[in-house]
Amino acid sequence: MNQYAQFLDKNDCVLLLVDIQKVMLDPCVQPDLIEKNASALVDLAQIMDIPIVYSEHNPEKLGGFLPHLLSKVSEPNVYKKLEFSCLENEAILRALQRIDRRTLLLAGLEAHVCVFHTGAHALRLGYRVHVASDAVSSRSTLNKEVGLRRLEKAGAVISSTEMILFELLNRAGTADFRAALPVLKSL
């Protein structure tokens, strides 16, 4: 089956937000858009009971994850790391194994470093990887594009935040859809 034709299943997804830290986000391309779309992904994950994992790259030196995105979750699962691939970090890998879902929804920083390393590593471990391309950035447009292109060639599905939201919702008229309307209207 062509993975690009398969729809996301909310019961098989985990949202992995990679290193959205102020000092790293500020110099990136379209930082406001990245924050807005990451926020929408968190909101929908909360509505649909999709687990969320946050990584922070070297927070002692770079500061922590954006507080606004953490405050949306009552008990956020935040993991400190030095590795570029989140899955090289033993605590993050164990957390994902405990969650036991096989589709990673990826968003964060930077597309050509930690997002690429994480996505490629996850694919090697047999995960399905969907990347919200408009919730991912780098300090240059070229590096963002190269990172996303390599992830796609490696087997990741490159999508958009809105596409992921509608794919997870699957239909109008449901309780989840009604709860998600403010999120959809914010995009």
C-alpha positions in Angstrom: 0.0 0.0 0.0 1.3 3.4 -0.9 1.8 5.3 2.4 1.0 8.6 0.6 -2.5 7.3 0.0 -3.1 6.1 3.5 -5.0 8.3 5.9 -3.8 9.1 9.4 -5.4 7.2 12.2 -5.7 9.2 15.4 -5.3 6.0 17.4 -1.9 5.3 15.9 -0.4 8.8 16.1 1.9 10.6 18.5 2.8 14.3 18.0 6.5 14.9 18.5 7.4 18.6 18.8 11.2 19.0 18.3 13.1 21.8 20.0 10.8 24.8 19.6 12.9 27.0 21.8 12.9 30.8 21.6 16.6 31.2 21.0 16.3 28.7 18.1 13.0 29.8 16.7 13.7 33.6 16.5 16.3 33.3 13.7 14.3 30.8 11.7 12.2 31.5 8.6 8.6 32.4 9.5 8.8 31.9 13.3 5.3 33.2 13.9 3.8 30.8 11.4 5.7 27.9 13.0 4.5 28.8 16.4 0.9 29.2 15.2 0.8 25.9 13.4 2.6 24.0 16.2 -0.1 25.4 18.5 -2.8 24.2 16.2 -1.3 20.7 16.2 -1.1 20.7 20.0 -4.8 21.9 20.3 -6.0 19.1 17.9 -3.9 16.5 19.6 -5.6 17.5 22.9 -9.0 17.3 21.4 -8.4 13.9 19.8 -6.4 12.3 22.7 -3.2 12.1 20.6 -0.1 11.8 22.9 2.4 14.7 22.7 6.1 14.4 23.3 8.3 17.6 23.5 12.1 17.6 23.1 14.4 20.4 24.2 17.8 20.6 22.7 20.4 21.5 25.4 18.0 23.6 27.4 20.6 24.6 30.0 22.4 26.6 27.2 19.5 27.3 24.8 16.5 27.8 27.2 13.4 25.6 27.4 10.6 24.9 25.1 8.2 27.7 24.3 6.1 28.1 27.5 3.0 29.0 25.5 3.0 25.5 23.8 3.8 23.7 27.0 1.0 25.4 29.0 -1.6 23.9 26.6 -1.0 20.5 28.2 -1.7 19.8 31.8 1.3 17.5 32.3 3.6 17.9 29.3 6.1 15.1 28.5 9.3 17.2 28.0 12.6 15.5 27.4 16.0 17.2 27.4 18.5 16.0 24.8 21.9 16.6 23.3 21.4 14.2 20.4 20.2 15.5 17.0 17.9 12.6 16.5 15.3 12.4 19.3 15.3 8.7 18.9 19.0 8.5 19.8 17.9 9.8 23.2 17.1 6.8 25.4 14.4 8.6 27.5 12.6 9.8 24.4 12.8 6.4 22.6 11.5 4.7 25.7 8.6 7.2 26.0 7.7 6.5 22.4 7.9 2.8 22.9 5.6 3.0 26.0 3.1 5.1 24.0 3.2 2.3 21.4 1.9 4.1 18.4 3.6 3.7 15.0 2.9 7.1 13.3 5.0 10.1 14.2 3.6 13.6 13.4 6.7 15.8 13.4 7.0 19.5 13.8 9.8 21.7 15.1 13.3 22.9 14.5 15.5 22.7 12.5 14.2 20.9 9.4 17.7 20.0 8.2 19.1 19.0 11.6 17.0 17.6 14.4 13.8 17.2 12.5 15.6 15.4 9.6 17.7 13.2 12.0 14.6 12.3 14.0 12.4 11.6 11.0 15.1 9.5 9.2 15.9 7.6 12.3 12.2 6.9 13.0 11.7 5.6 9.4 14.7 3.2 9.9 12.9 1.9 13.1 9.7 1.2 11.1 7.6 4.3 12.1 5.4 6.1 9.6 6.5 9.7 9.6 4.3 12.7 8.6 5.9 16.1 8.7 3.9 19.3 9.1 6.0 21.3 6.6 4.5 24.6 7.7 5.3 23.8 11.4 8.9 23.1 10.6 11.6 25.6 9.9 15.3 26.3 9.7 17.4 29.5 9.7 17.4 29.5 5.9 14.8 28.6 3.3 17.4 26.5 1.5 18.1 24.3 4.5 14.4 23.9 5.3 13.7 22.8 1.7 16.7 20.4 1.6 15.7 18.9 5.0 12.1 18.3 3.8 13.2 17.0 0.4 15.6 14.5 2.0 12.9 13.4 4.5 10.5 12.8 1.7 13.0 10.8 -0.3 13.7 8.8 2.8 10.0 7.9 3.0 8.4 10.5 5.1 5.0 12.0 4.1 5.4 15.8 3.8 2.1 17.5 4.6 0.8 20.7 6.0 -0.8 21.5 9.3 -4.2 22.0 7.8 -4.0 18.8 5.8 -3.0 16.8 8.9 -5.9 18.3 10.9 -8.5 17.5 8.3 -7.1 14.1 7.7 -7.3 13.3 11.4 -10.8 14.7 11.7 -11.9 12.7 8.6 -15.4 14.2 8.5 -17.5 17.1 9.6 -20.4 16.9 12.0 -18.6 14.9 14.7 -17.9 16.1 18.3 -14.2 16.3 17.5 -14.9 18.4 14.4 -17.1 20.8 16.4 -14.4 21.0 19.1 -11.8 21.7 16.4 -13.6 24.5 14.6 -11.8 27.2 16.5 -8.5 25.6 15.7 -9.4 25.3 12.0 -10.6 28.9 11.9 -7.3 30.1 13.5 -5.3 28.8 10.5 
